Amino acid sequence: MRRGLSAGYAYVLPILFFSVLAPTLVAMGVACTPSGPIRPEPALARDVRTPLEFDSEQRARLAPLHAALTKPAFQALSGGLQIRLAFDEAADLDLFVTGPSQESVYFANSPSRSGGTLLDDRRCDDSSPRVETVRYANPLPGRYRVGVDFHRRCSEISLSGRQAKQGLFVVRVEGRALDRVHEGIVAPGRFEVIVIEFVLEETGSGEVFPEPE
């Protein structure tokens, strides 16, 4: 008896769903069809932290870092993506870029399977300002996150108190229609996993960098 009742429900319930419940769900705006691929969000970039306020001494340290990133080092990479990290003689900082496949490009993983390459791994014996560069010739669409690691202190530069121990840096993201600059500070022994993030669309047009809210 139970076996026959179960077989009857197997035929009745689908009919009940498509004749009664499905139109109700559609009217409520609930999709009944299988979901397709999730498209990337519109292209954007945001600074994860609240913009920092720098004093005059810190601004003096940041100025040559900005100047190092204004050099025309990107024109030859049409359609690609480039992320640069500039820092001074106070510390050895490392650049990490994590792409849509969740694979990170850094000094121990270059080139990556997703096509990212670290061009320069700058250390304490390199001249200042130091610039590390990650480049993708054919970047995948999706979300990218940029991290900065304070690997070690290089020297006690002539600054007062705690500023001599801070790792000041500037990150610049360039590619297609993207151009964004971020200033930051990383403390000794700290790894700032996300200092800036952005999304690339599938096409090379229409990318913008709205200001952080």
Secondary structure in CASP SS format (residue, H / E / C, confidence):
PFRMAT SS
TARGET T0000
AUTHOR 0000-0000-0000
METHOD secondary structure of the structure
MODEL  1
M C 1.00
R H 1.00
R H 1.00
G H 1.00
L H 1.00
S H 1.00
A H 1.00
G H 1.00
Y H 1.00
A H 1.00
Y H 1.00
V H 1.00
L H 1.00
P H 1.00
I H 1.00
L H 1.00
F H 1.00
F H 1.00
S H 1.00
V H 1.00
L H 1.00
A H 1.00
P H 1.00
T H 1.00
L H 1.00
V H 1.00
A H 1.00
M C 1.00
G C 1.00
V C 1.00
A C 1.00
C C 1.00
T C 1.00
P C 1.00
S C 1.00
G C 1.00
P C 1.00
I C 1.00
R C 1.00
P C 1.00
E C 1.00
P C 1.00
A C 1.00
L E 1.00
A E 1.00
R E 1.00
D E 1.00
V C 1.00
R C 1.00
T C 1.00
P C 1.00
L C 1.00
E C 1.00
F C 1.00
D C 1.00
S H 1.00
E H 1.00
Q H 1.00
R H 1.00
A H 1.00
R H 1.00
L H 1.00
A H 1.00
P H 1.00
L H 1.00
H H 1.00
A H 1.00
A H 1.00
L H 1.00
T C 1.00
K C 1.00
P C 1.00
A C 1.00
F C 1.00
Q C 1.00
A C 1.00
L C 1.00
S C 1.00
G C 1.00
G C 1.00
L E 1.00
Q E 1.00
I E 1.00
R E 1.00
L E 1.00
A E 1.00
F E 1.00
D C 1.00
E C 1.00
A C 1.00
A E 1.00
D E 1.00
L E 1.00
D E 1.00
L E 1.00
F E 1.00
V E 1.00
T E 1.00
G C 1.00
P C 1.00
S C 1.00
Q C 1.00
E C 1.00
S E 1.00
V E 1.00
Y E 1.00
F C 1.00
A C 1.00
N E 1.00
S C 1.00
P C 1.00
S C 1.00
R C 1.00
S C 1.00
G C 1.00
G E 1.00
T E 1.00
L E 1.00
L C 1.00
D C 1.00
D C 1.00
R C 1.00
R C 1.00
C C 1.00
D C 1.00
D C 1.00
S C 1.00
S C 1.00
P C 1.00
R E 1.00
V E 1.00
E E 1.00
T E 1.00
V E 1.00
R E 1.00
Y E 1.00
A C 1.00
N C 1.00
P C 1.00
L C 1.00
P C 1.00
G E 1.00
R E 1.00
Y E 1.00
R E 1.00
V E 1.00
G E 1.00
V E 1.00
D E 1.00
F E 1.00
H E 1.00
R E 1.00
R E 1.00
C C 1.00
S C 1.00
E C 1.00
I C 1.00
S C 1.00
L C 1.00
S C 1.00
G H 1.00
R H 1.00
Q H 1.00
A H 1.00
K H 1.00
Q C 1.00
G E 1.00
L E 1.00
F E 1.00
V E 1.00
V E 1.00
R E 1.00
V E 1.00
E E 1.00
G E 1.00
R C 1.00
A C 1.00
L E 1.00
D E 1.00
R E 1.00
V E 1.00
H E 1.00
E E 1.00
G E 1.00
I E 1.00
V E 1.00
A C 1.00
P C 1.00
G C 1.00
R C 1.00
F E 1.00
E E 1.00
V E 1.00
I E 1.00
V E 1.00
I E 1.00
E E 1.00
F E 1.00
V E 1.00
L E 1.00
E C 1.00
E C 1.00
T C 1.00
G C 1.00
S C 1.00
G C 1.00
E C 1.00
V C 1.00
F C 1.00
P C 1.00
E C 1.00
P C 1.00
E C 1.00
END
